[in-house]
């Protein structure tokens, strides 16, 4: 089912389409600093599944309303579960379907404000992170007897290094978007802060000028090397499995023909 044919307004988030090939999910629970309860988590996770299945959509953006991007799971809900003897499920794909997502299309995080706990775990597995200059990041779980086990520990270690990840995880301190940009996690710090979503849309629009097949396979190659860590295994999988599929599709021929004819390519939606 196309995302466009489904409901756009949900209890704690809404969906929009800033471009014909881009879908935007905006967390809308500002009175709770955009913390995410279990129901909302399942609903957003389903959106990413539909995004991957919808051939007309090539890139997604996630952001938040108000002064927070997301402050993680709803700890009030966790407290009620603890009292009832219910253990929180930490299985994949994680909070809002992002910390352990294995989908095929790129998702950009446009971090507009506070990004803490599970919110940080969500963006750590996004494909690009843009943040407002006023955004604040932290992993405060250590202050509440919790550990961020949904995926960000190995991901951050590989991206920003052991010592910096240890710093974040064991102190729970706040760090700025500028610091995380310097550390290599954030691709762009946006000033003024209110322009972060616009900046993310601009990046997504640049992506959408390219072949959707190449977006999928290129992203896959980067993520395979990041997650598996083996250069040769990644190259072998790309060359033996994915490259033949890429070459066999119409966008491969179209890109080369457009170059020869000195015109812009006319891409078809990816079938990969």
C-alpha positions as CSV (number, residue, x, y, z in Angstrom):
1,X,0.0,0.0,0.0
2,X,1.3,3.5,-0.9
3,X,2.0,5.7,2.1
4,X,0.1,8.4,0.4
5,X,-3.2,6.4,0.5
6,X,-2.9,5.8,4.3
7,X,-3.6,8.1,7.2
8,X,-1.2,11.1,7.5
9,X,-2.1,12.3,11.0
10,X,-1.4,9.9,13.9
11,X,-1.8,10.5,17.6
12,X,1.9,11.3,18.2
13,X,3.4,11.9,14.7
14,X,2.4,13.0,11.3
15,X,3.5,12.2,7.7
16,X,4.1,14.7,4.9
17,X,5.6,14.7,1.4
18,X,7.9,17.7,0.9
19,X,8.8,16.3,-2.6
20,X,7.2,13.7,-4.8
21,X,9.9,11.2,-3.9
22,X,10.4,12.1,-0.2
23,X,8.4,11.2,2.8
24,X,8.8,13.0,6.1
25,X,7.9,11.6,9.6
26,X,7.5,14.3,12.3
27,X,7.3,13.2,15.9
28,X,4.6,15.4,17.5
29,X,4.5,15.0,21.2
30,X,6.2,18.2,22.3
31,X,4.6,18.2,25.8
32,X,6.5,15.0,26.5
33,X,9.7,16.1,24.7
34,X,8.7,13.7,21.9
35,X,9.3,10.6,24.0
36,X,7.9,7.5,22.2
37,X,5.4,5.1,23.7
38,X,5.1,1.5,22.5
39,X,2.1,2.1,20.4
40,X,3.7,5.0,18.6
41,X,6.9,3.0,18.2
42,X,5.1,0.2,16.4
43,X,3.2,2.7,14.2
44,X,6.4,4.5,13.0
45,X,8.2,1.2,12.5
46,X,5.4,0.2,10.1
47,X,5.9,3.5,8.2
48,X,9.5,2.5,7.4
49,X,8.3,-0.9,6.1
50,X,5.8,0.8,3.8
51,X,8.5,3.3,2.7
52,X,10.7,0.5,1.6
53,X,7.8,-1.1,-0.3
54,X,6.6,2.1,-2.0
55,X,8.5,2.4,-5.3
56,X,7.5,6.0,-5.7
57,X,9.4,7.1,-2.5
58,X,13.2,7.1,-2.6
59,X,14.3,9.0,0.6
60,X,12.8,9.6,4.0
61,X,13.4,12.2,6.7
62,X,12.6,12.0,10.4
63,X,12.4,15.1,12.7
64,X,10.4,16.4,15.7
65,X,8.1,19.2,16.8
66,X,9.2,21.7,19.5
67,X,12.4,21.8,21.4
68,X,13.1,18.1,21.2
69,X,13.8,15.7,18.4
70,X,13.2,12.7,20.6
71,X,14.1,11.9,24.3
72,X,13.7,8.2,23.9
73,X,11.2,5.8,25.2
74,X,8.3,6.8,27.5
75,X,9.8,6.1,30.9
76,X,6.4,6.7,32.5
77,X,5.1,3.7,30.5
78,X,8.2,1.7,31.5
79,X,7.6,2.5,35.1
80,X,4.0,1.1,34.8
81,X,5.4,-2.0,33.1
82,X,8.0,-2.5,35.8
83,X,5.3,-2.4,38.5
84,X,3.2,-4.9,36.5
85,X,6.3,-7.2,36.2
86,X,6.5,-6.7,32.4
87,X,10.0,-6.7,30.9
88,X,10.4,-4.2,28.0
89,X,11.0,-5.8,24.6
90,X,14.4,-4.8,23.2
91,X,14.2,-6.9,20.0
92,X,14.7,-5.5,16.5
93,X,14.0,-3.2,14.9
94,X,13.9,-1.1,18.1
95,X,12.4,2.2,19.1
96,X,10.3,3.6,16.2
97,X,11.8,0.9,14.0
98,X,15.2,2.7,13.7
99,X,18.0,1.5,16.0
100,X,18.2,-2.0,14.3
101,X,16.5,-1.2,11.0
102,X,17.7,-3.3,8.1
103,X,15.6,-1.5,5.4
104,X,16.9,-0.7,1.9
105,X,16.3,3.0,1.4
106,X,18.1,6.0,3.0
107,X,16.7,7.8,6.0
108,X,17.9,11.3,7.0
109,X,17.6,12.5,10.6
110,X,16.9,16.2,10.9
111,X,17.7,16.7,14.6
112,X,15.9,19.9,15.7
113,X,16.6,19.8,19.4
114,X,17.1,17.5,22.4
115,X,18.2,14.0,21.2
116,X,18.6,11.7,24.2
117,X,18.6,8.0,25.1
118,X,16.5,6.1,22.6
119,X,16.3,9.1,20.4
120,X,20.1,9.0,20.1
121,X,19.9,5.3,19.4
122,X,17.5,6.1,16.6
123,X,19.7,8.6,14.8
124,X,22.9,6.5,15.3
125,X,21.4,4.1,12.7
126,X,20.1,6.7,10.3
127,X,22.0,7.1,7.0
128,X,22.7,10.8,7.4
129,X,22.4,13.1,10.4
130,X,21.8,16.8,10.1
131,X,21.4,18.8,13.3
132,X,20.5,22.3,14.3
133,X,23.2,24.3,15.9
134,X,21.3,24.2,19.2
135,X,20.7,20.4,19.3
136,X,21.9,18.6,22.4
137,X,22.7,14.9,22.4
138,X,23.2,12.5,25.3
139,X,22.9,8.9,26.5
140,X,21.7,9.5,30.0
141,X,20.6,5.8,30.6
142,X,23.5,5.3,33.1
143,X,21.8,7.8,35.4
144,X,18.6,5.7,35.5
145,X,20.1,2.3,35.9
146,X,19.6,1.5,32.2
147,X,22.0,0.7,29.4
148,X,21.5,1.6,25.7
149,X,21.5,-1.9,24.2
150,X,19.4,-1.3,21.1
151,X,22.4,-0.9,18.8
152,X,24.1,2.5,19.3
153,X,27.0,1.1,21.4
154,X,28.7,-0.8,18.6
155,X,27.6,1.7,16.0
156,X,29.0,4.7,17.8
157,X,32.2,2.8,18.6
158,X,32.8,2.2,14.9
159,X,31.8,5.8,13.9
160,X,33.4,8.0,16.6
161,X,35.8,5.6,18.4
162,X,36.0,3.7,21.6
163,X,37.1,6.6,23.9
164,X,34.5,9.0,22.8
165,X,31.7,6.4,23.0
166,X,32.9,5.4,26.5
167,X,32.7,9.1,27.4
168,X,29.1,9.4,26.3
169,X,27.9,6.0,27.7
170,X,29.7,6.2,31.1
171,X,29.1,9.8,32.0
172,X,25.7,10.4,30.4
173,X,26.8,14.0,29.8
174,X,25.4,16.3,27.2
175,X,27.3,17.1,24.0
176,X,26.6,19.6,21.3
177,X,25.9,19.1,17.6
178,X,29.2,20.8,16.8
179,X,31.1,18.4,19.0
180,X,29.5,15.4,17.2
181,X,30.2,17.0,13.9
182,X,33.8,17.3,14.8
183,X,33.8,13.6,15.9
184,X,32.4,12.5,12.5
185,X,28.8,11.5,13.5
186,X,26.9,14.5,12.1
187,X,27.3,15.4,8.5
188,X,26.0,19.0,8.8
189,X,25.3,21.5,11.6
190,X,22.5,23.9,10.5
191,X,22.4,27.6,11.4
192,X,19.8,29.1,12.0
193,X,18.4,26.1,14.0
194,X,14.9,26.5,12.5
195,X,16.3,25.6,9.0
196,X,17.3,22.1,9.9
197,X,14.4,20.4,8.2
198,X,14.7,22.6,5.1
199,X,18.4,21.6,4.9
200,X,17.5,17.9,5.2
201,X,15.0,18.3,2.4
202,X,17.6,20.0,0.2
203,X,20.0,17.0,0.7
204,X,17.2,14.6,0.0
205,X,16.3,16.4,-3.2
206,X,19.9,16.1,-4.3
207,X,19.8,12.4,-3.7
208,X,16.6,12.2,-5.7
209,X,18.3,13.5,-8.8
210,X,20.3,10.3,-8.8
211,X,19.4,6.7,-9.8
212,X,17.2,5.1,-7.2
213,X,18.9,1.8,-7.9
214,X,22.3,3.4,-7.2
215,X,20.9,4.9,-3.9
216,X,19.9,1.4,-2.7
217,X,23.0,-0.5,-3.7
218,X,25.5,2.3,-2.8
219,X,23.9,2.6,0.6
220,X,23.9,-1.1,1.1
221,X,27.7,-1.3,0.3
222,X,28.5,1.4,2.9
223,X,26.3,-0.3,5.5
224,X,27.7,-3.7,4.9
225,X,31.2,-2.5,5.4
226,X,30.2,-0.6,8.5
227,X,28.3,-3.4,10.1
228,X,30.2,-6.5,9.0
229,X,33.7,-4.9,9.0
230,X,35.0,-7.1,6.2
231,X,36.1,-5.2,3.1
232,X,36.5,-8.3,0.9
233,X,33.2,-9.9,2.0
234,X,31.4,-6.6,1.2
235,X,33.1,-6.2,-2.2
236,X,32.3,-9.8,-3.1
237,X,28.7,-9.5,-2.2
238,X,28.3,-6.3,-4.1
239,X,30.1,-7.5,-7.2
240,X,28.6,-11.0,-7.4
241,X,25.1,-10.3,-6.2
242,X,24.1,-6.7,-6.4
243,X,26.0,-5.3,-9.4
244,X,24.4,-7.8,-11.9
245,X,21.0,-6.7,-10.6
246,X,22.0,-3.0,-11.0
247,X,23.3,-3.5,-14.5
248,X,20.2,-5.5,-15.5
249,X,17.9,-2.7,-14.6
250,X,16.7,0.2,-16.8
251,X,18.4,2.9,-14.8
252,X,21.9,1.6,-15.6
253,X,21.4,1.9,-19.3
254,X,19.5,5.2,-19.0
255,X,22.3,6.9,-16.9
256,X,25.0,6.0,-19.5
257,X,22.8,6.9,-22.5
258,X,21.9,10.3,-20.9
259,X,25.6,11.0,-20.4
260,X,26.4,10.2,-24.0
261,X,23.5,12.3,-25.2
262,X,24.4,15.2,-22.8
263,X,21.0,15.3,-21.1
264,X,19.6,14.8,-17.7
265,X,18.6,11.1,-17.1
266,X,15.0,10.1,-16.7
267,X,15.0,7.6,-13.9
268,X,12.4,4.9,-13.3
269,X,11.4,3.8,-9.8
270,X,13.7,1.1,-8.5
271,X,12.6,-2.6,-8.6
272,X,15.5,-3.8,-6.4
